[in-house]
Amino acid sequence: MHHQWLKAHRQRRNGVWAAGWLLVLCGWWLTRLPLAAAGLLVLNVYAAGLMAADKRSARRGGPRVPEASLLLTALLGGGAGALLGMLAWRHKTRHALFMTVVPLCCAFQIVLIVFWLFNR
């Protein structure tokens, strides 16, 4: 049962990452800001939703989202969404790793976006 849930989670996660990054890269390649913004929105909404789902599972004792998935989602473009999800649902805020890595991912991604905007 848990193995099937984990496999389904990985498939959904990889699909969201692929869709988000496809939009980001197409927006960058075609210099279409709305397309890139849509990709980042997909990644960040997913990251916030993943935090909410893991918090809900933690309360109910259900299958948990692997910490690696939470951190990789933040690292791969969902830094702001992951940070918002952490703070909104008070999830993983006692973990030093999350309280260090997620804000750094968010800050780094903001710097990349600003750099891209001013160097188009």
N, C-alpha and C positions, 0 to 999 in steps of 0.2 A: 504494500500500500504506500508506504513512505517513499520507496524507490520510484514508483510511478509518479507520485506528486513531484518529486525532485526532477525527474526527467521532463515532465510537462513544464515546470518552472523554467528550466534551462532553455527549452525550446521557445517559450514566450519571451524570455529575457533576450535571447540572441536575435529573435525577430524584431523586437523593439530597438535594440542597438543597431541592427542593420538598417531598418527603416529610418531611424533618426539620423544616422551618419550618411545614408544615401542622400537625404534631403540637405544636410549640411554641406556635403561635398558638391552636390549639384549647384547649390546656391553660391558656393565659393567659386566654382569653375565658371559658372555663367554670370557671375557678379550680380546675383539677384538676392538682395538682403532678405526679402520676405521668405524666400525658400529656405535659406539658412536658418532664419529665425524659427520657422516652423519645425525644422529638425531639432533645434535646441529646445524648443517647447515640448516636443514629444519626449525627449530624453529627460527633461527636468520634471515633467508631470509624472512620468513613469517612476523616477527616483523618489519623489514625494509619496506616491502611491505605494511603492514597495516598502517604505518606512512605515506607513500606516498599516499595511497588511501584516507586516512582521510584528508590530506592536499588538494588533488584534489577536494574532496567533499566539503571542506570548501570554496574553491575558487568558485565553481560552485553553491553553495547553495543547494547541494543534501543531502541525509541522511548521518549523521555522524557516525563514529565508536565510540561506547561508550568509555569514558575514562577508565572505569574499564577494558575493553577488552585490551586496549593499555597497561595499567599497569600490568595486569595479564600475558599478553604475555611476557613482559619484565621479570617479576618475575619468570615465569615458564621455563626459559631457553633461552629467546630471548633478554637478556640484551644488548649484544653487537650490535645486529641488530637494536634494538629499539633506542639505542644511536646514531648509525650511521645514521639511518633514521631521527632522530630529527635534527641532525646537518646538514645533506646533504640537507634536504628540509626546514630547519628552521621552524620546526613544534613543537609546544608546548614548545619552548625554553623560553618563557616568563612566564611559569607556574612554580612556585617554587616547587610544588609537583613533577612534572616531572623532573625538573633539579636536584632534590635531589634523588628521588627514582630510576630512571633509571640508573644513574651512579653507585649508590650503588649496584644495582642488577648486573650490569656488573662486577664490581670489585669482588663481592662475588662469582659470577660464575667462574671468572678467578681463584680465590683462590681455589675453589673446583676442578677445572680441574687440576691445578698444583699439588694439594694434591693427587688426584687420580693417576696422572702420576708417581709420585715419590713413591707411596705406593702400586704399583701393585705387 
